[in-house]
Amino acid sequence: MTPATDTINRLLYTRGKHLTFRANDGIGRHDWLRLTPAYSVKLVRDIVADLPDGSVVTDPFSGTGTTPLAAAELGITGQSIDVNPFLVWLGNTKLRRYTEDELMAATETASGIVTRGREQASVSDLWQPDLFKIERWWAPGPLETLKVLRQEIDQTTGVTRDLLDIVLCRTLIKTSNAAFNHPSMSFKKDSKVVTEFDELDFSAAFDVFETEFASIIESARLDLAGDGTVYLGDSRGVVDGLAKADAIVTSPPYVNRMSYIRELRPYMYWLRFLEAAPDAGDLDWKAIGGTWGTASSKTKYWEPTIETPVDSEILPVSAAIAADGGKNGPMLAKYVHKYHHDMWEHFKSIPELVKPGGSVSYIIGNSTFYGHEVPAHDWYAKMLEAVGVEDVNVEIIRKRNSNKKLYEFNVSGHFSGGDHVPGRRLTADQTPEATLF
Ligand SMILES: C[S@@+](CC[C@H](N)C(=O)[O-])C[C@H]1O[C@@H](n2cnc3c(N)ncnc32)[C@H](O)[C@@H]1O
């Protein structure tokens, strides 16, 4: 048993809460949807493990909702914010309590959908998303299954629809040519564009839907001991409706130009959170570090509106990137500056989010551009100190990849006053074995 599993078992035991081994193992609802930059459930559990009953944990950058779900599983309250409406829907669907009646109703509906759907074995003109080069994603057989499922799920409402949309997301990714062996989503190496409709492929995709449905229902059935909510909002300011937190635990976007909209586009198109490419650029522009599509040219012409406490360190690094980065240099220099400018707007808001004595934990990686290191962890530490966080500590929690210089850090500290519960330090044998990706 890993120390983290031991911790959760102890907590669940001492709090008298019941969860099965699957949730303890960190699978369950955490596994509902893949987002490459999702962080480790064990890591969150380790950080929040010592918080007393009744505590509130806030994650200003929710992603797939790992933090509020881990908190709710441990019997405390989790709340999070995300700027992406799809992730807000996903998080709240993962955090809902499902009654047996709701699960039975969804099961009956799913069974009817599969029976009717299998009968329509031919290419139809049903709606399909306007996803760029859709034929690279799916062969005609599974694409047809997805179209049939989409049309059938559109006839449902409420809890059933939410659960079936999750199952559709899992089915569409499992039947696609998407590969996850890179930091960001790409296509499988050997994937070829198939043009013929194959009835066996069509039918096999319904099998995937059935298998995924069974696994989602099983984990939805596991009750949550605590509560969690995801709010739609921009963490560069104060978002209304949140309770004051005992701890902030989060991993903001890294300074690596990863676009969450790009990563999530197959789900967002099939669930109609995105309709056309310009929407993707507009949404990415709202996200910290978003430079996908039109957001990239906007970054190039961006100008700062405020100073940050680390400008004297950022500016020489971005000037060096501008000088050495060739054609992309000026845009990347702005990107690095804007990223920290936006994070400073966020950090300025956190004293209002946290109770006196509350702790903060920011999981962040450094990065390099053309050989110039962007030490986001150090700049986070300085910005946190500037908003009154005390005992700021930067610890390495993981080496990111074979590049010797890239690490993931936990930048932590606490506000003064109150009954401060010291954040747990991760010792070598508690270092998370693997992240979810
Ligand atoms: C690294 S991901 C978080 C991953 C998360 N820890 C998980 O386990 O899934 C960062 C998230 O920050 C969100 N984000 C970016 N800019 C934001 C902003 N201004 N306000 C709120 N959320 C934002 C992105 O949409 C993305 O979901």
The ligand as an SDF file (V2000), in Angstrom:
LIG
                    3D

 27 29  0  0  0  0  0  0  0  0999 V2000
   -3.4080   22.6540  -15.4820 C   0  0  0  0  0  0  0  0  0  0  0  0
   -5.1330   22.7830  -15.7450 S   0  0  0  0  0  0  0  0  0  0  0  0
   -5.7590   22.2060  -14.2130 C   0  0  0  0  0  0  0  0  0  0  0  0
   -5.7440   20.7090  -14.1400 C   0  0  0  0  0  0  0  0  0  0  0  0
   -6.3880   20.1870  -12.8840 C   0  0  0  0  0  0  0  0  0  0  0  0
   -5.5100   20.2970  -11.7290 N   0  0  0  0  0  0  0  0  0  0  0  0
   -6.8020   18.7370  -13.0800 C   0  0  0  0  0  0  0  0  0  0  0  0
   -6.3790   17.8750  -12.3140 O   0  0  0  0  0  0  0  0  0  0  0  0
   -7.5390   18.4590  -14.0460 O   0  0  0  0  0  0  0  0  0  0  0  0
   -5.4310   24.5100  -15.6730 C   0  0  0  0  0  0  0  0  0  0  0  0
   -6.8970   24.9340  -15.8210 C   0  0  0  0  0  0  0  0  0  0  0  0
   -6.9670   26.3650  -15.6360 O   0  0  0  0  0  0  0  0  0  0  0  0
   -8.0660   26.8510  -16.4130 C   0  0  0  0  0  0  0  0  0  0  0  0
   -7.9060   28.3040  -16.5510 N   0  0  0  0  0  0  0  0  0  0  0  0
   -7.0780   28.9810  -17.3720 C   0  0  0  0  0  0  0  0  0  0  0  0
   -7.2260   30.2980  -17.2010 N   0  0  0  0  0  0  0  0  0  0  0  0
   -8.1690   30.4700  -16.2350 C   0  0  0  0  0  0  0  0  0  0  0  0
   -8.7430   31.6230  -15.6120 C   0  0  0  0  0  0  0  0  0  0  0  0
   -8.3970   32.8360  -15.9730 N   0  0  0  0  0  0  0  0  0  0  0  0
   -9.6670   31.4180  -14.6470 N   0  0  0  0  0  0  0  0  0  0  0  0
  -10.0470   30.1570  -14.2980 C   0  0  0  0  0  0  0  0  0  0  0  0
   -9.5500   29.0420  -14.8730 N   0  0  0  0  0  0  0  0  0  0  0  0
   -8.6200   29.1910  -15.8260 C   0  0  0  0  0  0  0  0  0  0  0  0
   -7.9420   26.0520  -17.6980 C   0  0  0  0  0  0  0  0  0  0  0  0
   -9.1860   26.0490  -18.3980 O   0  0  0  0  0  0  0  0  0  0  0  0
   -7.5250   24.6770  -17.1840 C   0  0  0  0  0  0  0  0  0  0  0  0
   -8.6540   23.8700  -17.0070 O   0  0  0  0  0  0  0  0  0  0  0  0
  1  2  1  0
  2  3  1  0
  2 10  1  0
  3  4  1  0
  4  5  1  0
  5  6  1  0
  5  7  1  0
  7  8  2  0
  7  9  1  0
 10 11  1  0
 11 12  1  0
 11 26  1  0
 12 13  1  0
 13 14  1  0
 13 24  1  0
 14 15  1  0
 14 23  1  0
 15 16  2  0
 16 17  1  0
 17 18  1  0
 17 23  2  0
 18 19  1  0
 18 20  2  0
 20 21  1  0
 21 22  2  0
 22 23  1  0
 24 25  1  0
 24 26  1  0
 26 27  1  0
M  CHG  2   2   1   9  -1
M  END
$$$$
